Every structure is written in C-alpha cells, then in structure tokens.
Amino acid sequence: GLGGTVAATNGSGGPMAIPVVDLMLKNMNGKGSILALTYHTGEVCRNREQVMDEMAAKYPDIKVTKNEVRIPGYFEDGAQYANAWLASHPAGAENLAIWGCWDDPAIGAIGSLRAQNRTDVMVYGINGNAQALENIKNGFMTATAWQDSYTEGYNMTKMVEEITAAGKSWTPKAAEVPAVLVTKDTVADFLTKHPDAIQ
C-alpha cells in the first residue's frame, strides 16, 4: 500500500467516467447503440468500462458494441472501429454514440465521422485533453470529463500540512477531486476559467 505517504494515483479512473456516461445515457433517451472503445491493459480504462457497463445495464434497449484499441495505434483503431460500426448503423435509424475510455480513441473515431459527414453520432471521451476540448469547441465531440490536476496537486500540498500537524495520529485517507464535465454548452466558460487546458 501507500502507507503514510501523500500520493496521487490513477486509481480513481472509474469515478471520472460517471458524469460522461450519465450524460451519454440521458442523451440517448434509453435506447440506441453505443460503440465503446476500450483498453483492457490499462487499469483506469478497465475501471471506466466497468462503470459504463453498470450504468448502461439499467437500459436494456441500449446495445453496446465493444472494441479494444491498442497503444500505440489508438487514433487509428478508433477510426477503423468507427468505420466498421458506422457501416451497420445508418444515420437516422436510432440514437448513436461513440464512447472512448479516454479521449484519444474517440478523437480517432471523429476522423471517420467527419470523413463520412456523419453528424448524427454523439461522441464522448474522458480526461479533457486539449484535442478533446478543441473538438467540443468545434462541435465534433459531445462531452469529456476534465481532470483538474492543479487542484489535485494543491490539495496534496495542503494535506502535507495536515499530516505534519497531526503527526502520528494522522489517519490515511483518499481525497477525490471530482471531474469537470465539459460540453458544448459549458466549453466557452470552461476555457475562460482554464485557458491553459487547451494549450
């Protein structure tokens, strides 16, 4: 374990998926098809996939197709899997969404959507990287969850003060920093508050 240290871990990958998956399922109105771009080698992606599975299980009329991307190659895999999936999911037939367990495979899928002029598919990612934020700003991605690393670091330094003051009586704890959901409706305000996020 981490013992008496102050450490930032990626063990909170699952909770970061919640706001994105929640929005995706709401936007689908309980029915349709999702292409889930997964990555089983990464614990964070496995945790996020588990969250998505649990939340989607409440909607029996939503069909989830999963394809695992590779590293390296996640942009290309996202595009190729999207191409194949789009061929069997024509525009206007049902609610459609593509979900990436992190932003990059979803961004790869956006390339396929744009090449086919498919504006009917909602696209979701997680991590809020600069490319994802640009894609939301430009109307190609529906949402991402941004990880507030600055606040995580700030909270860690504050915790060091708490640990020092408590001495041996300090009890280890987890201090989660919630993900920030970024959508087309919130991206302008988000970028005003966090201009460095897009650089």
C-alpha positions as CSV (number, residue, x, y, z in Angstrom):
1,G,0.0,0.0,0.0
2,L,0.9,3.6,0.0
3,G,1.3,3.7,3.8
4,G,1.8,7.2,5.3
5,T,2.6,8.9,2.1
6,V,0.9,11.6,0.1
7,A,0.4,10.2,-3.4
8,A,-1.6,11.0,-6.5
9,T,-2.8,7.8,-8.1
10,N,-4.8,7.0,-11.2
11,G,-6.9,4.6,-9.1
12,S,-9.9,7.0,-9.4
13,G,-10.4,6.3,-13.1
14,G,-13.8,4.8,-12.6
15,P,-15.5,7.9,-10.9
16,M,-14.2,10.1,-13.7
17,A,-16.4,8.2,-16.1
18,I,-19.7,8.8,-14.2
19,P,-20.6,12.3,-15.4
20,V,-19.8,11.4,-19.1
21,V,-21.6,8.1,-19.1
22,D,-24.6,9.7,-17.3
23,L,-24.9,12.4,-19.9
24,M,-24.5,9.9,-22.7
25,L,-27.3,7.7,-21.5
26,K,-29.6,10.6,-20.8
27,N,-28.9,11.9,-24.4
28,M,-29.8,8.5,-25.8
29,N,-33.3,8.6,-24.2
30,G,-32.9,5.0,-23.1
31,K,-32.5,3.4,-26.5
32,G,-29.9,3.1,-29.3
33,S,-26.4,1.8,-29.9
34,I,-23.0,2.6,-28.4
35,L,-19.6,1.8,-29.8
36,A,-17.3,1.6,-26.7
37,L,-13.6,1.9,-27.4
38,T,-11.9,0.1,-24.6
39,Y,-8.3,-0.7,-23.4
40,H,-8.1,-3.7,-21.1
41,T,-4.4,-3.4,-20.4
42,G,-4.9,-0.2,-18.5
43,E,-6.5,-0.3,-15.1
44,V,-8.1,3.1,-15.4
45,C,-9.8,2.1,-18.7
46,R,-11.0,-1.2,-17.1
47,N,-12.4,0.8,-14.2
48,R,-14.2,3.2,-16.6
49,E,-15.5,0.4,-18.7
50,Q,-16.9,-1.3,-15.5
51,V,-18.7,2.0,-14.6
52,M,-20.1,2.3,-18.1
53,D,-21.3,-1.4,-18.0
54,E,-23.0,-0.9,-14.7
55,M,-24.7,2.3,-15.7
56,A,-25.7,1.0,-19.2
57,A,-27.1,-2.2,-17.7
58,K,-30.1,-0.2,-16.5
59,Y,-31.1,0.5,-20.1
60,P,-32.0,-2.9,-21.9
61,D,-32.8,-1.0,-25.1
62,I,-29.2,0.3,-25.5
63,K,-26.9,-2.1,-27.3
64,V,-23.2,-1.7,-26.5
65,T,-20.6,-2.9,-29.0
66,K,-17.0,-3.1,-27.6
67,N,-13.7,-2.9,-29.5
68,E,-10.4,-2.8,-27.8
69,V,-7.8,-0.3,-29.1
70,R,-4.0,-0.7,-28.9
71,I,-1.3,1.5,-27.7
72,P,0.3,2.7,-29.9
73,G,-2.4,2.9,-32.5
74,Y,-5.4,4.2,-30.6
75,F,-6.2,7.0,-33.1
76,E,-6.1,4.6,-36.0
77,D,-8.0,1.9,-34.1
78,G,-10.7,4.4,-33.1
79,A,-11.1,5.4,-36.7
80,Q,-11.1,1.8,-38.1
81,Y,-13.6,0.5,-35.5
82,A,-15.8,3.5,-36.1
83,N,-15.8,2.9,-39.9
84,A,-16.9,-0.7,-39.4
85,W,-19.5,0.2,-36.8
86,L,-20.9,3.0,-38.9
87,A,-21.4,0.7,-41.8
88,S,-24.0,-1.3,-39.8
89,H,-25.5,1.8,-38.1
90,P,-27.0,4.1,-40.7
91,A,-27.9,7.7,-39.9
92,G,-31.4,8.2,-38.7
93,A,-32.1,4.6,-37.7
94,E,-31.6,5.1,-33.9
95,N,-29.7,7.1,-31.3
96,L,-26.0,6.5,-31.7
97,A,-23.0,7.3,-29.6
98,I,-19.2,6.5,-29.5
99,W,-17.6,6.3,-26.1
100,G,-13.8,6.2,-25.5
101,C,-12.4,5.1,-22.2
102,W,-10.2,8.1,-22.7
103,D,-10.3,10.9,-25.3
104,D,-7.8,9.7,-27.9
105,P,-9.7,6.7,-29.4
106,A,-12.9,8.8,-29.5
107,I,-10.9,11.5,-31.4
108,G,-9.8,8.9,-33.8
109,A,-13.4,8.0,-34.4
110,I,-14.3,11.6,-35.0
111,G,-12.0,11.4,-38.1
112,S,-14.2,8.7,-39.5
113,L,-17.4,10.6,-38.7
114,R,-16.1,13.7,-40.4
115,A,-14.9,11.8,-43.5
116,Q,-18.4,10.3,-43.8
117,N,-20.2,13.5,-42.9
118,R,-22.0,11.8,-40.1
119,T,-23.3,14.4,-37.7
120,D,-25.9,12.0,-36.1
121,V,-23.4,10.3,-33.7
122,M,-22.6,11.7,-30.3
123,V,-19.0,11.3,-29.2
124,Y,-17.8,11.1,-25.6
125,G,-14.3,10.9,-24.1
126,I,-12.6,11.2,-20.7
127,N,-9.6,13.2,-19.5
128,G,-10.3,16.5,-21.2
129,N,-7.1,16.8,-23.2
130,A,-6.5,19.8,-25.5
131,Q,-7.7,18.0,-28.6
132,A,-10.9,16.9,-27.0
133,L,-11.6,20.4,-25.8
134,E,-11.0,21.7,-29.3
135,N,-13.3,19.1,-30.8
136,I,-16.0,20.1,-28.3
137,K,-15.5,23.7,-29.1
138,N,-15.8,23.0,-32.8
139,G,-18.9,20.8,-32.4
140,F,-17.3,17.4,-33.2
141,M,-17.3,15.9,-29.6
142,T,-20.3,15.9,-27.3
143,A,-18.5,15.8,-23.9
144,T,-15.5,14.9,-21.9
145,A,-14.6,14.8,-18.2
146,W,-11.6,17.1,-17.4
147,Q,-9.2,16.1,-14.7
148,D,-8.3,19.0,-12.6
149,S,-4.6,18.2,-11.9
150,Y,-3.9,21.7,-10.5
151,T,-6.5,21.2,-7.7
152,E,-5.2,17.7,-7.1
153,G,-1.7,19.0,-6.6
154,Y,-2.9,21.9,-4.4
155,N,-4.9,19.5,-2.2
156,M,-1.9,17.2,-1.8
157,T,0.2,20.1,-0.6
158,K,-2.5,21.1,1.9
159,M,-2.7,17.5,3.1
160,V,1.1,17.6,3.8
161,E,0.4,20.4,6.2
162,E,-2.5,18.4,7.8
163,I,-0.2,15.3,8.2
164,T,2.6,17.3,9.7
165,A,0.2,18.9,12.2
166,A,-1.4,15.6,13.2
167,G,1.9,13.7,13.4
168,K,1.4,10.0,14.3
169,S,-2.3,10.5,14.9
170,W,-2.9,11.1,11.2
171,T,-5.1,8.5,9.5
172,P,-4.6,7.9,5.8
173,K,-7.5,9.0,3.5
174,A,-8.4,9.5,-0.1
175,A,-9.2,13.0,-1.2
176,E,-11.0,12.8,-4.6
177,V,-11.2,15.8,-6.8
178,P,-14.4,15.5,-8.9
179,A,-14.1,15.5,-12.7
180,V,-15.4,18.6,-14.5
181,L,-17.9,17.7,-17.3
182,V,-17.2,19.8,-20.4
183,T,-19.9,20.0,-23.1
184,K,-20.7,22.4,-26.0
185,D,-22.8,24.4,-23.5
186,T,-20.0,24.8,-21.0
187,V,-16.8,24.8,-23.1
188,A,-16.6,28.6,-23.6
189,D,-16.9,29.3,-19.8
190,F,-14.6,26.4,-19.0
191,L,-11.8,27.7,-21.3
192,T,-12.2,31.2,-19.8
193,K,-11.5,29.7,-16.4
194,H,-8.9,27.2,-17.6
195,P,-7.1,28.7,-20.7
196,D,-4.1,26.5,-20.2
197,A,-6.2,23.4,-20.7
198,I,-6.3,23.9,-24.5
199,Q,-2.6,24.5,-25.0
